[in-house]
Amino acid sequence: MAHYLLLTPGPLTTSETVKQSMLQDWCTWDDDYNIDVVQKIRHDLLILATSHQGYTSTLLQGSGTACVEAVLGSAIGNNDKILVIDNGAYGRRMAEICEVLKLNYHVIKLDEVMVPNVEDIAKALTADIGFTHLAMVHCETTTGMLNPIAAVAELCQQHSVTFILDAMSSFGGMRFDIGELDVGFMISSANKCIQGVPGFGFVIAKQTLMKECKGKARSLSLDLYDQWHTMETSNGKWRFTSPTHVVRAFAQAMKELELEGGISARASRYATNQTVLVEGMRELGFTTLLPDEHHSPIITSFVSPSETEYDFKRFYHALKQLGFVIYPGKVSNADCFRIGNIGEVYPEDIKRLITAIAQAKYW
C-alpha cells in the first residue's frame, strides 16, 4: 500500500519511532505499564499544561468527542447551566451533546467564519446569572479559526463561571498555560499536536472540580470522576480495557516532543509550515477563507477554484497519487478545502506539496 503524507488535523502523520513503539504487547495490570507509562504520561501532561499547582489529569478511551462528552456529562450538575459558544462544527457538537444529555444549556450560535464577540458573550453572562459553566473550542478546525480564549477566560473569572476548553487541536502545538487562564477543564486527544495515534484522549482539570464530578455522570463508561479516581488510587490502572499500544505510542510521542524542544519549538515549526503553505498557495492563485489574523497554525481553509471544471474528488485523488492527503471543506456556506500542517511534517514537506498542487490536474 502506498504511503502518503497526511495533511489533516488528526489523525496525522506520525514518526517511524512512534509507529515502531506499538510493535510490543503490554499487560494492563503490569506496573511496567501502569506506573512507568500511564502515570508518567499523566505527570508529564500537567507539566506541559501549566506551571500552576492544583491540576490533575486523567486519560479516557475513545475519541476526542468521547472525552468532551465525559466532561460535559460529569461536570454539569442538575442545578447547573452551561453557555456553549458555537462558531463551527465542534462547538456545535458540544451543543448536540448537551441536548442529548438533557443538560440545561444555551448556545451563542455564530457563522462559521465569525470570531466570537467577547462583548456578546459578556452580555449573555450578565443577562443570565444562572450560568455556572462556559464551553468553547480553542482552534475550530472547521475553518482553522483561532478563538479568543484569553479574553473569554477573563470573562469567566469575572462572572465566577467554570471555563471548559476544547483544546483538541491546539494543545501541544501552541503555547498557553491553563492555570494562568484559570481553565476548569481542558480536553485534548492523543492524535493531535502531541503526534500520537488515535485511541484515547485526556482531560486536565482543577483537582477540586474533578472531585465535584463524583456521582454526577450520566454514563458508566464516560464517568470522568470514576476514571480519574481509579487512576489516582490504583497507580494508573484504567477502569476498562486500556488501549495499550496507543498509550505506548503516546509515551514515545511525548519523548519526541521533548527532544524537539518542547511546545515552543513545535509551535514554531507549525507556524513556519503554515506560513510556507499560505504563501505558496497564494502564489498558485488560491485564496484563504479567513483573513490572516484569524488563522491558527493548525489547519487552513482555502476557497475552491472558481473554474467550472474543478472537482474536489479529482483534485484529492490527483494529490494522493503524488503522495499527499488533504481534507475536504466543512463550512456549510462556502465551497472550500482544508490543508493541515501538524504532525511529523516540516517546511520542506509543505514545499513539496505546493509543487504537487501545481502539477496536479484537478480541472
KEBADO-217722 format. One record per residue (C-alpha): x, y, z; residue number from 0; residue in three letters. Coordinates in steps of 0.25 Angstrom, whole numbers, always signed. Layout:
<recs>
   east  north     up    n  res
      X      Y      Z  NUM  ala
...
</recs>
This chain:
<recs>
   east  north     up    n  res
     +0     +0     +0    0  met
     +5    +14     -4    1  ala
     +9    +23     +8    2  his
     +5    +37     +7    3  tyr
     +7    +50    +16    4  leu
     -6    +53    +24    5  leu
     -8    +68    +24    6  leu
    -20    +67    +33    7  thr
    -23    +72    +47    8  pro
    -23    +57    +52    9  gly
    -21    +46    +51   10  pro
     -8    +51    +45   11  leu
     +6    +47    +40   12  thr
    +14    +41    +51   13  thr
    +29    +38    +53   14  ser
    +34    +24    +49   15  glu
    +38    +22    +64   16  thr
    +24    +25    +69   17  val
    +19    +14    +59   18  lys
    +30     +5    +64   19  gln
    +27     +7    +79   20  ser
    +13     -1    +76   21  met
    +20    -14    +72   22  leu
    +21    -19    +86   23  gln
     +9    -24    +94   24  asp
     +7    -19   +108   25  trp
     -1    -24   +120   26  cys
    -11    -15   +126   27  thr
     -9    -20   +140   28  trp
     +6    -19   +140   29  asp
    +13     -8   +148   30  asp
    +23     -6   +136   31  asp
    +11     -1   +128   32  tyr
     +2     +6   +139   33  asn
    +13    +13   +147   34  ile
    +25    +14   +137   35  asp
    +16    +18   +125   36  val
     +2    +23   +129   37  val
     +6    +30   +142   38  gln
    +17    +37   +135   39  lys
     +8    +42   +124   40  ile
     -1    +48   +134   41  arg
    +10    +55   +141   42  his
    +17    +60   +128   43  asp
     +3    +65   +123   44  leu
     +2    +74   +135   45  leu
    +16    +80   +133   46  ile
    +12    +83   +118   47  leu
     -1    +89   +122   48  ala
     +2    +99   +134   49  thr
    +12   +104   +144   50  ser
     +1   +105   +154   51  his
     -2    +95   +165   52  gln
    -16    +89   +167   53  gly
    -18    +82   +154   54  tyr
    -19    +67   +151   55  thr
    -20    +59   +139   56  ser
    -27    +46   +134   57  thr
    -27    +38   +121   58  leu
    -40    +32   +115   59  leu
    -42    +22   +104   60  gln
    -49    +27    +91   61  gly
    -49    +39    +82   62  ser
    -47    +53    +86   63  gly
    -62    +55    +85   64  thr
    -64    +44    +96   65  ala
    -55    +52   +105   66  cys
    -63    +65   +103   67  val
    -76    +57   +106   68  glu
    -69    +51   +118   69  ala
    -66    +65   +123   70  val
    -80    +71   +120   71  leu
    -87    +59   +125   72  gly
    -79    +58   +138   73  ser
    -77    +73   +141   74  ala
    -90    +79   +139   75  ile
   -100    +76   +150   76  gly
   -115    +77   +150   77  asn
   -115    +91   +156   78  asn
   -104    +96   +147   79  asp
   -105   +103   +133   80  lys
    -95   +104   +122   81  ile
    -93   +114   +111   82  leu
    -87   +108    +99   83  val
    -80   +116    +88   84  ile
    -83   +111    +74   85  asp
    -75   +116    +62   86  asn
    -72   +103    +55   87  gly
    -75    +88    +55   88  ala
    -68    +85    +68   89  tyr
    -75    +96    +76   90  gly
    -88    +91    +70   91  arg
    -84    +77    +74   92  arg
    -83    +81    +89   93  met
    -97    +87    +88   94  ala
   -102    +74    +82   95  glu
    -96    +66    +94   96  ile
   -103    +76   +103   97  cys
   -116    +73    +96   98  glu
   -115    +58    +96   99  val
   -111    +58   +111  100  leu
   -122    +68   +114  101  lys
   -113    +78   +121  102  leu
   -118    +92   +124  103  asn
   -111   +100   +113  104  tyr
   -111   +112   +104  105  his
   -104   +114    +91  106  val
    -98   +126    +85  107  ile
    -98   +122    +70  108  lys
    -89   +129    +60  109  leu
    -86   +128    +46  110  asp
    -74   +118    +44  111  glu
    -65   +130    +39  112  val
    -68   +139    +50  113  met
    -59   +141    +62  114  val
    -67   +140    +75  115  pro
    -70   +154    +80  116  asn
    -66   +156    +94  117  val
    -76   +167    +97  118  glu
    -87   +158    +93  119  asp
    -82   +147   +102  120  ile
    -81   +157   +113  121  ala
    -95   +162   +111  122  lys
   -100   +147   +111  123  ala
    -93   +145   +124  124  leu
    -98   +158   +130  125  thr
   -113   +155   +126  126  ala
   -114   +141   +132  127  asp
   -107   +140   +145  128  ile
   -110   +125   +145  129  gly
    -99   +121   +136  130  phe
    -89   +112   +144  131  thr
    -80   +108   +132  132  his
    -76   +112   +119  133  leu
    -70   +103   +107  134  ala
    -63   +108    +95  135  met
    -53   +102    +85  136  val
    -39   +108    +84  137  his
    -35   +104    +70  138  cys
    -48   +102    +62  139  glu
    -43    +93    +51  140  thr
    -56    +94    +43  141  thr
    -49   +107    +37  142  thr
    -36   +108    +44  143  gly
    -41   +119    +53  144  met
    -33   +122    +66  145  leu
    -43   +127    +76  146  asn
    -40   +137    +87  147  pro
    -38   +128    +99  148  ile
    -31   +139   +107  149  ala
    -42   +149   +107  150  ala
    -53   +138   +109  151  val
    -45   +133   +121  152  ala
    -44   +147   +127  153  glu
    -60   +148   +126  154  leu
    -61   +134   +132  155  cys
    -53   +139   +144  156  gln
    -61   +152   +145  157  gln
    -74   +144   +146  158  his
    -69   +132   +154  159  ser
    -72   +123   +143  160  val
    -64   +110   +140  161  thr
    -57   +110   +127  162  phe
    -58    +97   +119  163  ile
    -47    +98   +108  164  leu
    -47    +88    +96  165  asp
    -32    +89    +92  166  ala
    -33    +77    +84  167  met
    -25    +82    +72  168  ser
    -16    +93    +79  169  ser
    -11    +86    +92  170  phe
     +4    +82    +90  171  gly
     +5    +91    +77  172  gly
     +2   +105    +83  173  met
     +7   +111    +96  174  arg
     -3   +114   +107  175  phe
     -4   +112   +122  176  asp
    -17   +107   +126  177  ile
    -14   +111   +140  178  gly
    -11   +126   +136  179  glu
    -25   +125   +129  180  leu
    -32   +119   +141  181  asp
    -37   +108   +132  182  val
    -46    +98   +139  183  gly
    -45    +86   +130  184  phe
    -37    +85   +117  185  met
    -39    +74   +107  186  ile
    -30    +69    +96  187  ser
    -26    +56    +89  188  ser
    -15    +47    +86  189  ala
    -15    +48    +71  190  asn
    -13    +63    +70  191  lys
     -1    +72    +73  192  cys
     +6    +62    +82  193  ile
     +7    +54    +70  194  gln
     +2    +41    +75  195  gly
     -9    +31    +69  196  val
    -24    +31    +71  197  pro
    -30    +23    +82  198  gly
    -31    +32    +95  199  phe
    -32    +46   +100  200  gly
    -29    +53   +113  201  phe
    -35    +63   +122  202  val
    -26    +73   +130  203  ile
    -35    +79   +141  204  ala
    -34    +86   +154  205  lys
    -34    +75   +165  206  gln
    -45    +82   +173  207  thr
    -54    +82   +161  208  leu
    -51    +67   +157  209  met
    -55    +63   +171  210  lys
    -68    +71   +170  211  glu
    -71    +62   +158  212  cys
    -74    +50   +167  213  lys
    -87    +44   +165  214  gly
    -92    +53   +154  215  lys
    -88    +45   +142  216  ala
    -99    +41   +132  217  arg
    -91    +30   +127  218  ser
    -84    +18   +132  219  leu
    -72    +17   +123  220  ser
    -71    +32   +122  221  leu
    -71    +35   +136  222  asp
    -60    +45   +138  223  leu
    -59    +44   +153  224  tyr
    -58    +29   +154  225  asp
    -48    +28   +143  226  gln
    -39    +39   +150  227  trp
    -41    +33   +164  228  his
    -37    +19   +159  229  thr
    -24    +24   +153  230  met
    -21    +32   +165  231  glu
    -23    +21   +175  232  thr
    -18     +9   +166  233  ser
     -5    +14   +161  234  asn
    -10    +18   +147  235  gly
    -20     +6   +145  236  lys
    -31     +8   +135  237  trp
    -45     +4   +139  238  arg
    -48     -3   +126  239  phe
    -38     -9   +115  240  thr
    -27     +1   +113  241  ser
    -23     +4    +98  242  pro
     -9     -1   +102  243  thr
     -2     +1    +88  244  his
     -8    +14    +86  245  val
     -3    +19   +100  246  val
    +11    +13    +98  247  arg
    +11    +21    +85  248  ala
     +7    +34    +92  249  phe
    +18    +32   +102  250  ala
    +28    +31    +91  251  gln
    +22    +43    +84  252  ala
    +23    +51    +98  253  met
    +38    +48    +98  254  lys
    +40    +53    +83  255  glu
    +32    +66    +87  256  leu
    +43    +68    +98  257  glu
    +54    +65    +88  258  leu
    +49    +75    +78  259  glu
    +50    +85    +89  260  gly
    +36    +85    +95  261  gly
    +23    +92    +91  262  ile
    +31   +105    +88  263  ser
    +39    +98    +77  264  ala
    +28    +90    +72  265  arg
    +19   +103    +71  266  ala
    +30   +110    +63  267  ser
    +31    +98    +53  268  arg
    +16    +98    +51  269  tyr
    +15   +113    +49  270  ala
    +26   +112    +39  271  thr
    +19   +101    +32  272  asn
     +6   +110    +32  273  gln
    +14   +122    +26  274  thr
    +20   +114    +15  275  val
     +7   +107    +12  276  leu
     -1   +120    +11  277  val
    +10   +128     +3  278  glu
    +11   +116     -7  279  gly
     -4   +114     -9  280  met
     -5   +129    -11  281  arg
     +6   +129    -22  282  glu
     -2   +118    -29  283  leu
    -15   +127    -29  284  gly
    -22   +121    -17  285  phe
    -29   +130     -6  286  thr
    -31   +127     +8  287  thr
    -45   +126    +14  288  leu
    -41   +134    +27  289  leu
    -32   +147    +28  290  pro
    -18   +144    +33  291  asp
    -21   +150    +47  292  glu
    -31   +139    +49  293  his
    -22   +127    +45  294  his
    -18   +117    +54  295  ser
     -4   +109    +51  296  pro
    -12    +96    +51  297  ile
    -20    +96    +38  298  ile
    -24   +106    +27  299  thr
    -37   +106    +19  300  ser
    -35   +110     +4  301  phe
    -46   +115     -5  302  val
    -49   +105    -16  303  ser
    -45   +110    -30  304  pro
    -56   +116    -38  305  ser
    -53   +109    -51  306  glu
    -66   +100    -54  307  thr
    -57    +88    -57  308  glu
    -51    +88    -43  309  tyr
    -55    +76    -35  310  asp
    -50    +73    -21  311  phe
    -50    +58    -22  312  lys
    -41    +59    -35  313  arg
    -32    +69    -28  314  phe
    -32    +60    -16  315  tyr
    -28    +47    -23  316  his
    -18    +54    -32  317  ala
    -11    +59    -20  318  leu
    -12    +45    -13  319  lys
     -5    +39    -25  320  gln
     +6    +49    -23  321  leu
     +7    +45     -8  322  gly
     -1    +55     -1  323  phe
    -15    +55     +6  324  val
    -23    +67     +9  325  ile
    -37    +70    +15  326  tyr
    -50    +74     +9  327  pro
    -57    +86    +14  328  gly
    -66    +86    +25  329  lys
    -72   +100    +24  330  val
    -87   +100    +21  331  ser
    -88   +113    +13  332  asn
    -74   +113     +6  333  ala
    -68   +104     -5  334  asp
    -54   +101     +1  335  cys
    -44    +90     +5  336  phe
    -34    +89    +16  337  arg
    -19    +87    +18  338  ile
    -13    +83    +31  339  gly
     +1    +85    +35  340  asn
     +3    +78    +48  341  ile
     +9    +64    +51  342  gly
    +22    +59    +46  343  glu
    +22    +70    +35  344  val
    +33    +80    +32  345  tyr
    +34    +92    +23  346  pro
    +41    +84    +12  347  glu
    +29    +75    +12  348  asp
    +20    +87    +10  349  ile
    +29    +92     -1  350  lys
    +27    +78     -8  351  arg
    +12    +79     -6  352  leu
    +12    +93    -13  353  ile
    +20    +87    -25  354  thr
    +10    +75    -25  355  ala
     -2    +84    -25  356  ile
     +4    +92    -37  357  ala
     +5    +79    -44  358  gln
     -8    +72    -40  359  ala
    -18    +73    -52  360  lys
    -31    +76    -44  361  tyr
    -39    +82    -55  362  trp
</recs>
